[in-house]
Amino acid sequence: MPPSPQTSRSIQLHWMDVDVGGDVHRILLSDLPVPDGLSVRERMEWLAGPGDGLRQLLIEPPLGDPAFCVDWITPALEPDAQAAFVIMECMGYPFFSGSNTMATACGLLASGYLPKDIVDGQQILRLEAPGGRVDAHVSFADGMVQTVAIEGDEAFVQLPDQQVEVVGIGVVPYTLCWSGGHYVMVDAESLGVSPQRAGEPEGLAMAAAIIEAIQQDFTLQHPRLGDVGLPRFLHWMWPALESESGCWQGIGGTYGHPGVLWRCPTGTGTAARLAMLSQQERSAVGARIQNTSPAGTMFEATLRGHGRVGDYPSIHTRVVGSPQVLGEVRLELPITSPALAGRDLDWLFA
């Protein structure tokens, strides 16, 4: 007996997997039946609501892993932007991300979605994230992407010198920064957390407990973007040493709630750390920090200038990483696939 029209339906998904600092970033190139007329931020908010099954499908087993990131390519609205993207991670939907922007720029060029227009080994992509414009400065060797330097969302210290009482841990000092998401910045050594321990179950549980304690009474909003949700990032910091004038070197690991310590230090975590140095008057324009993750991958952030976001002094940064294409996937999923079960993805079949 032939299958019924209902059971024979399928969806096609097309993406490129791009490695940045040891983490997989899925650059989703498929058109999606998201409602028309939405801004890039509103597309993000729609996916975070009725469309969230897609994020689950691509970063959870059997097709993914919680440490994966997804960047859906969608048309830009800003007149000088060439493409837009919506970021999906274990913690939800960030407004901006350094590593995801690096991966998106690499995927856009490697897939041919945007043409290569290389001048003296360089190309600038103008992109639009839910938080606004971001520029990707791409360097090439033999026509292949070598590095991507990101200039995007301003970073600033929003709440310095805070404390939170955490059950089973005690009083935890922290600083709250913004760099595309709320970042809880914690001195790892003060809690006895080593780089090796941060990614183990005990370290992940400690980070989760701190985040959940801070979330309890959290009402702070972004001065320009408004309600951007609760803090879901924690950046473990080990001492940063000034190896030469204006050049800092340190170890930093970014936890995404729930349950992920990324292998790369993250661009936004690195920018937040540079914002703390600036707020403490320990860095000036031109200063840079080389932030190495517990897994041993490094991003370098340079302080490009100062600004202001609402009442907060901010910094403009340039963060550099080296994305690499892992492979390209074209996948057809029948409506009967177990991977779709329980994810409320009927909208993809529209």
N, C-alpha and C positions, 0 to 999 in steps of 0.2 A: 504494500500500500504506500503511495507517495506521501511525503510529509505534508502536513497542513501548511497553508501560508503563514500561520502564526509561528510554527516551530521552525520554519525554514528561513526566517529573517536573521540577519547578521549585521554586525557593525565592523567597519574597517578603521583601524588606528595606525597612524604612521608617526614614528618618532626616531630621533637619534639619541643614543646614549653618549654623554660627554663626561669624561673624568676631569674633575678639578680637585687637586690636592688629595686624591684618593677616594673621593666621594662621587657617586653616580648621579648625574643630572640628566633627566629625560626631557629632551626638547620636543614637545608635542606639536607636530605640524598639521594635524588634522583640523578640518573645519568642524565646529561643534554647533549644534542647534540651540545656542544661547539666545534669549530674546533680543530682538533688534532694539536699537536706539539707546543702548546703555553706554555709559562712560566706562573706561577701563577699570576704575574702582568699582563701579556697579556690576561689571561682569565678574570681578573677583567676589563681590558680596553674593551674587546669585549662585556662583559655584559653591561658595561656603555654606549656602542654605540648601535648596532643593537639588543642586548639582554635585554635592560633596561625595557621592558614590564614585565619581571618576577619580578623585584623589585617592580614595581607598583602594580602588582597583589597581592603580599604578604604583603605589608604594607599599602595598601589603602583599603577603604570599597569596596565591602562588606566582603572581607575575612580578612582584617587587619585594622590597625590603624597607622597613621603617626608616632607615638612614638615607634612602633615595630622596631626591628632590625632583619636582616636575615643573617645567616652564611651558605653559601653553602659549603659542604664538597667535596673535590676534591683531587685526588692523589698528593702527594708531589713530588717535583723534587730534593730537597736537599737530599743527601744520608742518613743523619742521622735523617731526619724528618719522623714521622709515618703517618702524614696526613697533608693536606693543607686546607685552607678555605678562601673564598672571602666574605667580609663584605659588606652588603647593608643597607643603612639607608635613612632617609628622605633627607639628604643632599647629598647623592650619595654613593661613594665607598671609605671609609677610607683605608689607607694603613695598619693601625694597630688599635686595640681597646682593652682596658683592659677587660671591661665587656663582650664583644663578645668572647674574648679568654676564659674567665671563663666559659661562657655558652657552648662554643664549646667543651671544655674539658669534662664538665659534660655530654653533649649530646652524645659524642663519646663513653663514658664508659657506660652510662645508656642504650644506644641502642644496645650495643654489637658490634658496628663498630670496636672498639678497645677492646681487652681483658683486664680485670682487672688483674693486676699483683702487688698485694698489699704486701708491705714489711714493717712491723712495722707500719701499718696504713697509709702508704704513697705510692704514685706512681708519677713518673715524665713522662709527655707527651712532646715529642719534635714535635712541630708543625711549619708549614710554612704559614705565612701571605704574602700578596702582598709586604709588606715592608721588609720581611726577616724572619729569625728564631725567634721563641718565645717559651719559656719553661713554662709549666704549672705544678706547684707542687700541687698535689691533696692530701688532707687529708680525711680519711674515718672514719666513726663510724658505726659499725654493717654492713659493706659492702656498705654503702651509702655515696655518696659524701657529705662532710660537708663544706669544704672550698677549694678554689683554689687560689693559689698565683702565680701571673704572673711576669715573668722576660722577658722583650721584648725590644722594640725600645727605643733607648736612647732619653732622653728629654733634651732640651736646650733652652735658651733664644736667640732668633734670632734678635729681635729689641726691646731693652729696651727704656722706657721713650718716647713713641711716642704720638702724638696728631692727632686727625682728627676732622674736622668741620662737624657737622651733622645738617642738616636742622631741625629746630624745637626743637633742643636740645642744640646746641652750641658746644663748644670745649670739646671733650672727650679724656682724657688721657688713654693710654692703653699700654700694653706690648705684643709683639708677641712672642709666644713660639711655638716650635715643640715638639710633643709627640705622633706621629702617624698621625697627621694632624696639620694644622696651627690653633693655638689657640689664640684668642683675649682675653686677660686677663684684666678685667675691675673692678675697685673698685666700688662696687654697692652703698655703702653709699654716695659716692661723687655725685651720680646722684639721690639720694633720693629713691633708689630701695630697698625695704624690701624683705626678703625671701618670704613672702606671696604674694607680688606684682609681683614677677619675672615671675610667671606662668600665670598671668592674661593677658587679651588682651593688656592692656597698656604696661606691661612689655615685652611681646613678640614683640610688635610693636617697642619698643625702641631698643631691641637687633637686630631686623631685620634692622632698620635704620642704626645702627652703622656698622654692617657687610657690608651692601650695600655701605656705604660711603668708607670703607676701600678697598673694592673690585675695586673701580673705577679706580685707577691707580696702581694696584698691579701687580708687575712683579717678585717678589722674588721667587727664586727656592731653593729646598733642595740641600745641597752641595753634597750629594751622589745619591739621587733618581732623581734629575733634576726637571722637571715640574710636580708638584703634585697638580696643580689646585689652585683655589682661597681659601681664608679663609672662612670657613663655620661653625666654632665653636666659640662660645663666652662663656667664663666662668666668671660668676658673682662671685666676691669674697667679703665676709664680713670679718671683722678683724679676724686674726688668733692669738691666744694667746698661749704663751709657758707655758703650765700647769706644766711642770717640765723640767729639763735640757734636751734639745734635743727632746722634745715631744711637737708638736704643735697641737692645736685643732681649727678648724674653720668651717664655713659654706660656701659651694660653690655649685653653680648650673650651669649645662652645657646646653646651648641653641644650638640646631642644626637648621641651616637655610635651609628651611623656617619653622618657626612656632612651634617648639617643645622644651619644657623644660623637660628633662628626670627626672624621679623620683630618679634615682641613680646619685651620683655626677660624675660618669664616671671615669674609671681608668686613661685615658689619661688626663682628666682635673685635677685629683689629682696629677699625675706625673708632669704636667706643673707647678702646684702651688709649688711643692717641688723644681723644677728647679729654680723658681724665688727666693725662700729662699736661695738656694745655691749660685745663682748669686749675691745676696745681702750679702753674707758671713754671713748668719744667721743660717746656718745648716752645719754640717759636716757628714762624713761617720757614719752611725748608727742612724742619726736623722730620725724622722718619723713625718708624719702629719696625723691626723685623720680628714678627710674631710667629713662633713655631708651635705647632700643635703637639700633644702627647704622642701622636703617631709619627711625628718627624717631618711634616710638610709645612712650608713657610709661605706667608704672605707678607709683603712689605707695603706699609702705608706711609705716605708723605703728606705733611700738613701744607696745603696749598694757599690757604688764606683764612681770614676770620669773617664771621657774619653774625647775624642775630636771627633767631627764630622765636617770635613773641618776645618774652622777657629774658630769654636765655642766650648768652653768648655761645656761638657755634663755630665749628671749623668746617672748612671744605677740604676734602681729602682726595688722594689718588691712590688706589689700592691695586697692586699688580699680582697676577697669577698666571699659570700656564695650563690652559685647558687642552685636552686631547680627545679626539673622537674615538670612541670604543667600537661603535658599529651602528648600523641603521636597521630598523625593524618595521616591517609592514605586517600587521596582524589582523586576521579576520576572526571574530568571535561570534559564534552562533548564539542566538538568544537562549539556547539551552545550556550554554557553557557553565560549569560549576563556578568558574571564576566570577560570574556575574551575580550569583545567588546572594540574596540578602543585601544587595548594595543599592537598590532603588534606582536603577539605571534605565528605566523605560524611556526616559526623555531622549536618550541617545539614539533610539530607534525611530524618532519622529521623522 
